[in-house]
Amino acid sequence: MRKIIVAGECSLDIVFPADTASDTFSLTAHPGGRLLNAAAILGDCGHTVEFAGEASRDLTGDIITGFLARHNVSTRSIDRYTAGVTPAYFLFENRDEATVAMRSHAAEGFDFIWPRVDADDIVIFGSYFALDKRIRPNLTDFLTNAAERKATIIYLPGFLSKLEPSITKVMPFILENLQFADMVVTRSGDFANIFGADATPESSYRDHISFYTRLMANVDDNNGTISIYHGKDTVTTPFTSDKEPLQVNAIALAALTDALIQLGITHDNADSLPSGLLRMLASQAADFISSRK
């Protein structure tokens, strides 16, 4: 059985209501990020999943690791540090630009126990976690090892721009990450932040991403479509979902990962997929998303 290893940030989202003009109001909190939530979905589907990351030995870290454990995700590769706090993000309904990040890590670099990687295992990484200078040395060593072992590597280049407003500082890291990838998974809103205001999924794939990997999947949660790009082929399939964007994109990542396994797509064949298999990939992923109630 192919294992799934997800390398990403352990964080908690704290959501404020749209109307905060009162003395008291109700908050909600849930584990944050596509990677964390996709790992949980895949664990629930019966896949063997391990999460690689870090969390403080605080209550927030306990919430995150407990969440993963309840969803059948191994946490043995999560480093529990003491000098710092587990990241939290303050989100405000209908005001994405108002997101506030609370992050405090130990001064030393990211240190985690490498999960065992075998041929055809799937390794998923991305977001700002994959651009953080403190994280990168150990993460890139791990990815190099995974690539040498012929794992199928999925990269998510999108990240919260507030964590690094200067794209020029992290662009070399994004390009290096693309070199590891057998598949890139994007959201329609990612491209303007990375490649400029006029960038579209099509232009970004053609002018940038296709030089590094032939296989890209883009999720458009506003229009309810998932598009697969592979060389000159593009396949777009609609899906339906009443979930919030974070949930839709986490489900989509899990859906694509599950479809790769079901269809036997690996490091060795990802560059030479026939059109029929691309249509099946898009269709299975869209059906998975639509089935999540």
C-alpha positions, 0 to 999 in steps of 0.5 A: 500500500502506498503511504502518504506523508504530508509535510506542513505547518501545524496551526489553529485558525480562530475565526471572528464573526463578520460583525465585531461591533459588540462587547461580546461575540462568539468565536470558532476555532479549528485546525488550519491549513489545507495540508493539515485538513487534507491529511485528516480526510485521507486518514478517514478514507483508510489511507496510511497517512503520516504528518511531518511538522512541528508543534509546541508542547502547549495546549494548541499543539495538543489540539492539533496532534489530537485532531490528527490522531482522531483521524487516523494520522500518525504524528510520530514525525511531529517535533514537539518543541518547548521554546515557542508557541504553536502558530495561530491565525486570527481570521475574520469572516468575509475579510480575508485581507484582515488575517492576523498571524501569531507565530513564535518558534524556537530560534534553532532550525526545524528538527523532525524525525524523517518518515520512512519513504518507499518507492511510489509513496506520496509526499505532499508539501507546500504553503509558507511552511516550504518557504520558511528559511528556518524550515528549509534546510531539513525539509529540502534534505528530506525532499531530496531523499524522497525524490531519490527513493522515487516517491511521488511528490506533490507541491502546493505553491500558494501561501498567505502573502502577509507572511512574506509580502516580498515575493522576490525573497521567496521566488528562488525557494518556489522554483527550487520546490517546483524542481522536486514536484511530480504534480503541482496543486494550485488555487486560482487565487495563488497566481497573482501573488506569485507571478503577477497581477495578470497571471492566470492558471493557463499562463502560469502553467505555460510560462512557469510551472510546465518547465519543472513539472508537466502535471498541474491541478488547479482548484477554482472554488469560486466557480466550482471547477477542477482543471488538470494541465498536462503538456498541451492537454487541459481537462476541466470538470465541474464539482458542487460543494457548499463548504467554505473555501478552506474546506473545499481546497483541503477536500480537493487536495485529498481528492487528487491524492486519492485519485493518484493512488486509485489510478496508479499515477506515480513518479515514473509515469506522471510525465506521460499520462494519456488524455483519457487518464487525465479525464479520469483524474479530473472526474474522480477528484470532482466526484470525491469533492461533490460527495463530501457533505 
